[in-house]
Every structure is written in structure tokens, then in C-alpha cells.
Amino acid sequence: MDDFDKAILRCLQENTRFKSEYIAEKVGLSATSCQRRIKRLRDSGAITKEVAILNPDITGRPVTLIVQLVIGRCGAEILDQLKRDLVAESEVQQCYNVTGAFDFVVIVTAKDMEAYERFTRRVFFDKPTIKEFETTVVMEKIKVGLEIPI
């Protein structure tokens, strides 16, 4: 990955709807060369996904919760099933297997606290693998994003 690729990735992280002609002008390449590089970045896996970022207030899911899970002793198959279960839940935006006092950190979105309670009963209480969980309610979103410094 050279400096042109890095500049292209910075542009795409800012807005994936930028036309290749605009990106080419910003990074100092021809539009054709820029298009080839973008295709190569996608094909190589440097770009894993391109999505629209929605406003949770407008879409009716304004509550964000950070949930930390402690898992009881279990085998690899049970742990893998828990991971698959968490990934399958539409309310789960992000899920991380972490070190430290907790085993997982899960970012959850909900319509309101009642909806979150229903989620916890369905997803956490009914899973014997989950020993305990602790929830932090986000009061204010200061910075939200997945941009990676390049």
C-alpha cells in the first residue's frame, strides 16, 4: 500500500459516495488509475464493507448501551455458539472478545429501556453460558465512528 492508496482510503472513509473523479483530483491521480486502485483495495480486503451510517434518533433506536459479559467455564463449541448468537442479534451493533475482568463487550442499540430489558431477558438470561453482565447506558455520544487513522 503506497501513499496514493492511503490517500484514497482516507477519502473513502470520509464519504464512500465521493466519485472516483473527485478522489483522483484530491490525491493527484487520473480517474482511471484511481478506479483501478479502489477496485484493488476492495478485492484485496483493505476495504471490507461500505455502509450508510444512519441516525439512530430518526430510525427509532436512540438508546445505546455498552454491555460487559462474564462467561462461565465452557467448552469451545459453546463459546463459538454464543458468538454466533450475539452476531445474529439485530440489536447488537458491535461485539468484542476482550481480556480483563469481562470476557465480552457488546454495543447494543434499543428503542427504549423496556425494549432493552426484553432483549436482556431473551439474550442474556436464557443463556447459561453467561454468568453475569453489566450494562452502561450511554448518556451522550461524543464521538462515534469506525474510521482508522491512515
Backbone as a ProteinNet text record, in pm:
[ID]
protein_1_A
[PRIMARY]
MDDFDKAILRCLQENTRFKSEYIAEKVGLSATSCQRRIKRLRDSGAITKEVAILNPDITGRPVTLIVQLVIGRCGAEILDQLKRDLVAESEVQQCYNVTGAFDFVVIVTAKDMEAYERFTRRVFFDKPTIKEFETTVVMEKIKVGLEIPI
[TERTIARY]
85.9	0	91	74.1	156.3	77.4	139.6	76.1	-52.9	-59.1	-183.2	-297.9	-268.4	-371.1	-419.8	-327.1	-363.2	-450.4	-416.6	-495.9	-636.3	-643.8	-774.3	-857.9	-796.3	-869.2	-917.7	-836.2	-880.4	-1003.9	-1003.2	-1119.4	-1242.7	-1226.5	-1340.2	-1394.1	-1306.3	-1354.4	-1436.1	-1401.6	-1477.9	-1616.4	-1622.7	-1750.3	-1733.6	-1800.5	-1787.4	-1861.9	-1937.8	-2011.2	-1930.1	-1809.7	-1725	-1702.4	-1717.7	-1691.3	-1540.8	-1503.7	-1361.2	-1290.4	-1361.9	-1301.2	-1262.5	-1349.2	-1322	-1203.6	-1204.4	-1095.4	-964.2	-968.6	-848.1	-789.2	-875.4	-829.3	-765.6	-827.3	-775.8	-640.7	-621.4	-497.6	-390.6	-426.4	-327.4	-307.2	-415.1	-408.9	-511.3	-503.1	-608.8	-728.4	-846.2	-967.8	-957.4	-901.1	-887.6	-795.1	-682.7	-588.9	-653	-727.3	-795.4	-898.7	-975.7	-1075.5	-1008.8	-895.7	-823	-775.1	-724.4	-674.7	-789	-901.1	-1016.3	-1062.7	-1068.8	-1107.9	-1009.1	-879.5	-777.8	-789.9	-817.3	-834	-955	-1060.4	-1178.3	-1147.1	-1087.4	-1057.9	-957.9	-864.8	-761.6	-810.3	-928.2	-980	-941.5	-870.1	-837.7	-966.6	-1061.8	-1196.5	-1285.4	-1337	-1415.3	-1564	-1612.2	-1755	-1778.3	-1879.7	-1918.8	-2065.5	-2095.5	-2230.6	-2277.4	-2407.4	-2465.2	-2473.7	-2437.1	-2446.7	-2577.2	-2664.6	-2797.9	-2803.5	-2893.4	-2915.4	-3008.3	-2959	-3042.9	-3165.3	-3159.3	-3275.7	-3389.1	-3354.8	-3456	-3509.1	-3424.1	-3465.8	-3535.8	-3551.1	-3626.5	-3548.7	-3415.8	-3332.9	-3230.7	-3277.7	-3188.7	-3104.8	-3136.2	-3065.5	-2948.1	-2828.4	-2709.5	-2662.4	-2629	-2587.1	-2457	-2368.3	-2242.9	-2258.3	-2253.6	-2277.7	-2148.9	-2110.6	-1991.4	-2036.8	-1992.2	-2035.4	-1923	-1959.6	-1869.4	-1925.5	-1839.2	-1879.9	-1833.7	-1920.7	-1881.8	-1792.4	-1733.1	-1649	-1730.9	-1676.7	-1746.4	-1646.8	-1689.6	-1605.2	-1606	-1516.8	-1501.5	-1628.8	-1697.6	-1819.5	-1928.1	-1944.1	-2045.9	-2010.7	-1882.8	-1837.3	-1858	-1826.6	-1847.8	-1995.5	-2083	-2227.1	-2273.7	-2220.9	-2255.4	-2215.1	-2097.4	-2052.5	-2148	-2186.2	-2280.2	-2414.8	-2460.4	-2587.3	-2582.3	-2473.2	-2461	-2455.5	-2382.9	-2372.8	-2510.2	-2593.2	-2724.7	-2827.3	-2802.5	-2898	-2890.9	-3002.4	-3003	-2971.9	-3001.8	-2974.1	-2825.9	-2747.4	-2603.1	-2533	-2474.6	-2401.7	-2257.5	-2195.2	-2055.9	-2040.7	-1944.6	-1918.9	-1769.7	-1708.6	-1564.7	-1537.8	-1451.5	-1399.3	-1275.5	-1274.5	-1171.4	-1100.5	-988.3	-918.1	-957.5	-928.6	-957.8	-1070.3	-1140.1	-1245.2	-1366.5	-1387	-1500.7	-1448.9	-1534.5	-1496.8	-1540.7	-1652.7	-1704.9	-1751.9	-1737.5	-1800.1	-1891.3	-2017.7	-2118.1	-2183.3	-2191.4	-2260.4	-2399.2	-2501.2	-2639.7	-2717.3	-2809.6	-2898.4	-3042.3	-3120.8	-3258	-3350.3	-3478.5	-3580.5	-3593.6	-3593.8	-3606.6	-3559.6	-3566.3	-3518.6	-3606	-3733.2	-3820.1	-3779.4	-3746.8	-3701.7	-3568.4	-3480.9	-3353.6	-3376.5	-3469.8	-3498.8	-3547.3	-3633.3	-3680.3	-3561.8	-3471.9	-3351.5	-3268.3	-3244.4	-3162.3	-3226.1	-3356.8	-3424.4	-3409.8	-3424.3	-3416.2	-3273.6	-3178	-3042.7	-2948.4	-2958.4	-2863.6	-2916.2	-3040.7	-3092.6	-3114	-3145.6	-3174.1	-3048.8	-2930.9	-2806.5	-2727.7	-2723.2	-2647.7	-2497.9	-2450	-2309.9	-2273.8	-2369.3	-2343.9	-2361.9	-2250.9	-2252	-2309.3	-2267.8	-2319.9	-2297.4	-2370.4	-2349	-2371.8	-2302.8	-2313.4	-2340.4	-2439.1	-2480.2	-2447.3	-2392.5	-2370.1	-2455.5	-2537.9	-2623.5	-2547.7	-2540.6	-2474.6	-2566.1	-2516.6	-2595.1	-2576.2	-2454	-2424.2	-2317.8	-2340.5	-2243.7	-2148.8	-2025.3	-1926.4	-1859.3	-1820.6	-1759.5	-1800.9	-1855.9	-1897.7	-1837.8	-1772	-1717.1	-1631.1	-1599.4	-1512.1	-1390.3	-1367	-1254.3	-1123	-1031.5	-898.9	-798.5	-714.1	-612.2	-519.4	-496.7	-408.8	-295.4
-117.1	0	124	208	328.5	451.2	568.6	692	724.1	688.4	711.9	628.3	499	411.7	465.7	509.7	564.2	688.7	774	895.3	858.9	758.4	712.2	658.4	579	523.1	632.2	735.2	846.5	913.2	933.5	993.2	905	775.2	683.9	671.5	681.5	678.8	803.7	912.8	1035.9	1023.6	966.3	953	856.7	740.9	642	682.8	791.2	836.3	933.3	966.7	1050.6	979	1050.2	994.6	975.2	876.3	848.7	968.1	1047.1	1166.9	1267.7	1282.8	1374.1	1324	1194.2	1135.5	1148.2	1119.6	1128.2	1268	1367.4	1506.8	1537.7	1488.7	1514.1	1448.4	1327.5	1254.2	1270.4	1330.3	1355.4	1239.9	1170.7	1061.5	1085.1	1005.7	1008.2	931.5	960	892	741.4	701.5	559.1	488.7	550.8	493	482.3	583.7	584.8	471.9	453.3	345.7	209.4	189.7	62.2	36.8	140.6	126.7	96.6	163.3	137.1	-7.3	-54.8	-194.6	-289.3	-260.8	-345.7	-343.4	-227.3	-216.8	-296.6	-296.2	-376.5	-525.1	-563.1	-703.9	-762.6	-681.3	-730	-740.6	-683.7	-688.2	-568.2	-472	-349.5	-274.8	-278.1	-225	-346.2	-360.5	-480.6	-461.5	-337.1	-312.9	-163.6	-128.6	11	21.5	107.2	113.9	257.9	273.5	403.1	409.3	522.2	541	613.8	548.2	601.2	677.1	772.8	848.1	766.3	716.5	631.4	703.1	834.6	908.6	906.4	919.4	921.2	781.1	679.4	542.2	474.7	547.6	494.7	405.2	416.5	337.4	429.9	524.8	627	584.3	470	428.4	337.3	374.2	292.7	243.7	116.3	54.7	-20.5	-13.5	-87.8	-198.7	-322.1	-436.3	-517.8	-546.6	-627	-762.3	-868.7	-1003.6	-1081.9	-1160.4	-1257.9	-1395.3	-1478.5	-1610.7	-1713.5	-1808.8	-1919.3	-2016	-2106.6	-2207.4	-2284.7	-2294.8	-2369.3	-2412.8	-2502.8	-2552.2	-2459.1	-2487.5	-2404.6	-2402.2	-2515.3	-2520.1	-2429.2	-2430.5	-2346.8	-2200	-2167.5	-2029.4	-1983.2	-2068.5	-2033.5	-2012.3	-2092.7	-2075.5	-1942.4	-1904.6	-1775.2	-1661.7	-1670.5	-1568.1	-1558.4	-1672.8	-1673.7	-1613.8	-1647.4	-1593.8	-1442	-1388.8	-1243.8	-1174.2	-1231.9	-1174.7	-1172.3	-1271.7	-1282.3	-1183.4	-1124.9	-1031.8	-895.9	-848.9	-720.8	-602.7	-614.6	-504.6	-488.7	-593.1	-588.9	-519.8	-404.2	-331.1	-376.3	-401.5	-444.1	-544.8	-635	-735.7	-764	-756.3	-777.6	-881.2	-976.5	-1069.7	-1001.4	-977	-893	-964.7	-907	-955	-868.3	-916.3	-837.6	-898.2	-814.5	-860.7	-916.7	-874.9	-921.2	-1001	-1082.7	-1165.5	-1105.5	-1031.7	-969.5	-828.5	-739.8	-608.3	-602.8	-569.5	-569.5	-432	-372.9	-245.5	-278.3	-232.2	-265.1	-136.5	-140.7	-27.9	-71.6	23.1	-11.1	108.7	78	182.4	258.1	182.6	241.6	136.7	169.9	78.2	-46.6	-34.1	-151.4	-251.4	-198.4	-285.6	-351.6	-276.6	-334.8	-444.7	-422.8	-525.7	-654.6	-640.9	-759.3	-828.9	-749.1	-803.1	-881.7	-824.7	-893.5	-1023.9	-1022.7	-1146.3	-1254.6	-1214.7	-1310.8	-1357.9	-1266.4	-1297.4	-1334.6	-1267.5	-1291.6	-1388.6	-1369.5	-1452.8	-1597.3	-1617.4	-1752.7	-1828.7	-1769.6	-1834.6	-1876.7	-2005.8	-2050	-2021.3	-1998.2	-1965.1	-1831	-1738	-1604.1	-1606.3	-1586	-1589.3	-1460.7	-1347.1	-1217.3	-1115.3	-1005.7	-896.3	-764.9	-662.6	-528.1	-432	-344.9	-253.3	-110.3	-37.8	105.9	172.8	268.1	340.2	462.9	480.7	597.1	717.4	819.4	941.4	1040.5	1046.3	1139.5	1076.8	1079.7	1028.3	1141.7	1131.3	1235.3	1212.6	1089.1	1052.2	910.5	892.3	761.2	739.9	631	605.6	481.4	440.5	326.1	363.1	492.9	533.7	489.3	444.3	402.4	505.5	559.3	655.7	591.4	661	608	706.4
0	0	0	-99.6	-108.6	-62	-75.9	-28.3	-103.6	-232.8	-308.8	-251.8	-224.5	-167.4	-33	48.2	180	164.5	70.1	46.9	-2.8	-89.1	-138.5	-22.7	62.6	177.8	272.7	291.7	376.3	316.2	185.8	118.3	132.9	111.7	119.2	261.4	361.7	499.8	531.2	465	485	423.4	300.5	231.9	114.7	122.1	14.9	-112	-104.1	-222.8	-308.4	-263.5	-348.3	-481.3	-589.7	-722.9	-739.5	-818.1	-838.5	-901.4	-981	-1040.4	-931.5	-832.4	-720.7	-638.3	-607.4	-529.9	-607.2	-736.4	-819.5	-815.2	-823.8	-818.7	-683	-575.8	-440	-415.6	-471.5	-443.1	-551.1	-663.6	-768	-864.5	-898.6	-995.4	-1105.3	-1210.9	-1312.5	-1257.1	-1311.9	-1267.1	-1291.3	-1404.1	-1436.8	-1338.5	-1309.4	-1213.5	-1074.8	-1038.9	-910.2	-903.9	-1009.7	-1014.7	-1000.9	-1068.5	-1059.2	-916	-854	-716.3	-619.1	-636.5	-548.8	-565.2	-688.5	-713.1	-646.3	-657.9	-596.2	-443.1	-386.5	-241	-194.1	-273.2	-238.4	-251.9	-365	-391	-291.3	-243.8	-151.3	-7.5	20.4	156.3	240.6	183.1	257.3	291	199.6	223.6	245.9	367	397.8	376.5	389.5	375.3	355	279.6	260.2	298	395.8	451.2	465.3	481.6	515.9	668.3	726	870.3	897.7	972.4	997.1	1128.6	1136.7	1258.5	1347.8	1463	1547.5	1603.2	1620.5	1669.7	1567.7	1441.5	1335.6	1306.7	1323	1293.2	1411.2	1521.6	1634.3	1728.9	1729.2	1819.9	1887.4	1967.1	2021.4	2142	2201.1	2322.3	2285.7	2331.5	2311.5	2447.4	2452.8	2577.9	2555.9	2653.5	2650	2753.3	2706.6	2793.7	2804.2	2928.2	2953.6	3008.6	2943.1	2978.7	3045.3	3145	3204.7	3169.2	3114.2	3069.8	3172.8	3204.5	3291.7	3216.9	3288.6	3222.8	3120.5	3002.4	2897.8	2792.2	2708.5	2601.8	2480.9	2389.8	2269.7	2185.3	2174.4	2092.6	2149.5	2280.5	2344.7	2328.9	2345.5	2328.3	2184.7	2088.3	1947.6	1917.6	1979.6	1959.7	2017.7	2134.1	2193.2	2099.3	2041.6	1946.5	1827.8	1773.7	1661.3	1702	1822.5	1871.6	1883.5	1937.2	1952.6	1816.8	1724	1589.1	1522.1	1548.9	1484.6	1539.1	1654.6	1714.7	1645.8	1591.8	1519.5	1611.3	1739.6	1832.7	1863	1837.7	1864.3	1747.7	1776.4	1673	1663.1	1777.6	1781.6	1894.4	1879.3	1981.2	1981.4	2099.2	2113.2	2220.6	2191.3	2290.6	2348.2	2480.4	2541	2655.6	2698.1	2816	2934.3	3054.2	3173.2	3254.1	3328.5	3419.1	3345	3221.4	3141.7	3022.7	2966.6	2851.7	2718.7	2721.1	2600.5	2632.4	2536	2540	2417.7	2442.9	2337	2333.8	2215.3	2196.2	2142.4	2216.5	2183.9	2159.4	2066.5	2040.9	2071.5	2125.3	2161.4	2143	2129.3	2117.9	2249.7	2360.3	2493.9	2594.8	2722.5	2825.3	2836.5	2809.3	2811.4	2702.8	2585.8	2477.4	2513.4	2578.1	2621.4	2725.3	2816.8	2917	2849.5	2750.1	2676.2	2607.9	2551.4	2487.7	2589.1	2707.9	2808	2852.3	2869.6	2910.6	2804.2	2678.7	2568.3	2542.2	2548.2	2503.4	2618.2	2730.6	2839.6	2945.3	2988.5	3096.5	3052.5	2928.1	2880	2835	2855.9	2813.9	2938.4	2968.5	3086.7	3075.3	2954.2	2932.7	2996.5	2999	3051.1	3203.2	3272.1	3418.2	3475.7	3419.1	3462.1	3351.7	3360.6	3267.3	3339.9	3289.4	3346.1	3231.8	3250.7	3144.8	3182.2	3086.9	3099	2992.8	3034.1	2939.9	2891.7	2760.7	2702.6	2718.8	2786.7	2807.7	2693.1	2639.9	2530.5	2442.1	2312.1	2216.4	2178.3	2220.8	2194.7	2059.5	2033	1904.9	1871.9	1754.1	1708.4	1569.6	1550	1417.4	1414.6	1295.3	1275.3	1190.8	1173.5	1091.1	1154.1	1070.3	1115.2	1066.5	1155.5	1109.9	1008	899.7	793.3	773.1
[MASK]
++++++++++++++++++++++++++++++++++++++++++++++++++++++++++++++++++++++++++++++++++++++++++++++++++++++++++++++++++++++++++++++++++++++++++++++++++++++

